[in-house]
Amino acid sequence: MKSFAILFTTAILATGFYSCNKETDRKGCTDPTSANYDPRAIEDDESCIYNDAEQSIWKDGQRGGWNNNLVEAAFRMEVCNGEISELEEEVDSATVNKTLYLGTGGGTSHLSYFTIINERNARDFREGSFRMDVRVADTDDGSPEFVKLFISGKLWQEESCLPFRRSEYVEISTHSFNDSTFTSINVPILNFSQIMLAHVDVVCGIEFEGERSTGIEVNNIRWVANKLED
């Protein structure tokens, strides 16, 4: 019986030693900024995956898709307060400019955001930026004084407009905007505190307060990674 106990103990120790050795040999992607980073990996196996350097969310009347995938990772708009509409401005017989109008509608506030069909890993955008072109809408009722932006998060439930995890707001003054030309906004993603980049299905959102029938026009909404030079 004593000999059996010794043999059993030796087998357990050998198994544990073997398991530990296997753990130290674990291979995978060791780059924390990659989309498939494995924190348990000890040795890099050159399997790291990175997203496209630019993710076009909405541009010239067209919604984009993560890594240009319009089937499994398309972007969609959610409107909680106010209204969203697509505007067309005829430049000449062959050119029509399309922009996205975000307004308060019949109320005094606006909240809308874009989500992704099927969540994505966006760790490699941590050093990047959130960009879009903005101008105030040409209305008699003025425009909102400030616009609050947020990015990256995860919906808690499938239904729209319920609470979801997101970054803190970055507030932008509209005083420098006008109603004739667009102003480009470039906000570093690191400026959004409490950002979540490992599991993202809320890409970006816009919120503001204003008089009835006031709003802004936006275009060329996108995420740009630091790997992409201007």
N, C-alpha and C positions, 0 to 999 in steps of 0.2 A: 504493500500500500504506500509506503514511504517513497519507494522508487517511482511509483506511478505519479505521485504528487510532484516530485522533482522534475520528471519529464514533462508534465503538464505545464508547470511554471515556466520551464525553459522554452516550451513551444509558444507560450503567450508572449514572452519577452522577445523571441525571435520574430514573431509576427508584428509586434509593435515596432521593432527596429526596422523591419522591412518597409512598413507603412511610412515611417518617418523618412526613410531614404527616398521613397516614391514621391513624397510631398516636396522634398527639396529638388527633385528633378522636374517639377511641374513646369510645363512650357505654355506660353500664351503671349498675348500682347501686353507689354509692360509700359506702354506710353499712356499716362493718365489723361492726355488730351484726345486720345483716339475714341472712335465711336464704339469700339468693342474692347475697351480696356478691361483686363482681368487682374484685380488686385491680389489674387492668390498666386499669380504666375511669378516664378523665380527667374526663368530664362526666357528671353524674347525669341519667338519663333518666326518673326517677320510676317505675322498674320494681321497686323494692325490695319484697320479700315478707317478711312476719313471721308466725310461727306463732301459734296461739291462745295467749292469755295464761295458760291453765292446761291442763296435760296430765294427765288422770286415768288413772293406771296400774292401780289396783285399788281398788274401793269397793263396800262392801255386797254382796259376792259377785259383782260384775261386773268383768271386765277391760275396760280402756278401749282406745283406739286413738289414735295420734298425730293431733292435730287432729280427733279423734272419727272417724277413718277405721278402721272395723273390718274392712275388706276388704284393703286394701293396706298398712296400717300398724298392725295390731293388736299388742297386747302378749302375750307368752307367758312362762310361768314355766319356769325351769330349776332342777332340784334336783341338787346335787352330793353333799352330805353331809347326813345327817339326813332329816327328813320335812317335808312340807307337807300341810295338810288344811284344808278349809273347815268352820268351826263354825257351828252355828245355835243361837241362844238365843231362846226364845219369851218375849216380853214380855207379850202378851195374845193373845186369840183372833184378832186381826187384824194383829198386829205380830210379826215375827221378825227379830231382829238377826243379821246374818251377818258373821263376822270370819275372818281368815286366821291359822291357827296355824302357827308355824315352830318346829320342835323338833329335839332331838338324836336322837330315835328310840332305837334300841338302842345307839348309840354315844355319844361325848362331844363331838361338834362338829356345827355346822350351817353350810352354805353354800348359798345360793340367790340367783338373780338374775332380773331381767326383761329380755327382749330385745324388739326391734321387728322385725316382718316388713318387710323392706326398710329400709335405713338412712335416717336423716333428718339434716338440717342444723339445729342448735340454737344457732347463734351468738347469737341474740337472747335466750337464757336465761342468758347469762353473769352478768348482774347479778341473777338471780333466786334461787330457793331450792328445796331438796328438802324435802318435808314428808310426815309421816305421823303417825298416832295409834297409840300403843303402850301395852300393859299387860302385866304379867307373867302367865303362865299359872297358873291355880289348881291346882297340883299339890303333892304331899307332898314332892317332891324339890327344892324350891327353884327358883331361876331363875338364869340366867347373870348374872354381875356386870357385864359389859360387852358392848356390841353394837358391831360395827364395820360402818360403812356405806361404800359406794363408789358412784360414778355414772359415767355416760358413758364409753363406750369402744367398741372395735371387735373383734369376734371374729376371730381369725386363721384359724380353720377352722370348717367347718359343724357339726362334732360338738360336743355340749355338754360342758362341764366341762374342756375343754382350755384351755391358757393363752390369755388375751386381754388386750388393752390396756385399762386402766382408770385411774381416778384413784387417788391414795393414799387410805388409810382415814381416816375421821373416827370417833373412838371416843366412844361415849355410855355413861355410867354408868346402870345400871338401878335404882340405890338409891332414886331418887325416884319410881319407878313402883309401882303397887299392882295388886291383882287385881280391883278393883271398878270403877274408872273408868279411862278412857283419858287418857294424857298426850300432848299435841301436841308434836311435834318439828319444829323449823324450822331447817334448816342452810343458810346461804348457799352457793350453788354455788361462789363464789370461795374458800370454805374448803377445797374439795377441790383439792389441788395436783395438777399434771399432768393437768388435765381436758382432754378432747378433745371439742369441740363441733361441729366441721365435719362429721364423718362418725360418727354415733352409731348403734349398734345394740344396745349394752348400756346400758340406761337406769339401772338401780340394782341394788344387791345388798346382802345382809345376811349377816354371818358372826359366829359366837360359839362359845365353848367352855362346857361345863357338864356336870353329871351326866347320867346316862341319864334319858330321859323328862322333860327340862326344856325350857322354851321360852318364847316370847312370843307374844302376839296382836297383830296389826297391822290397820289399816284406813285407808282414805282416803289411799292412797299417791299422791303427785302431784308434778309440777314446777310451780312458779308463777313467772311472769316478773315483773320489777320494774314492768311496766306495769300490773299488777293491784293495786289498792289493797285492803287488808283491810277 
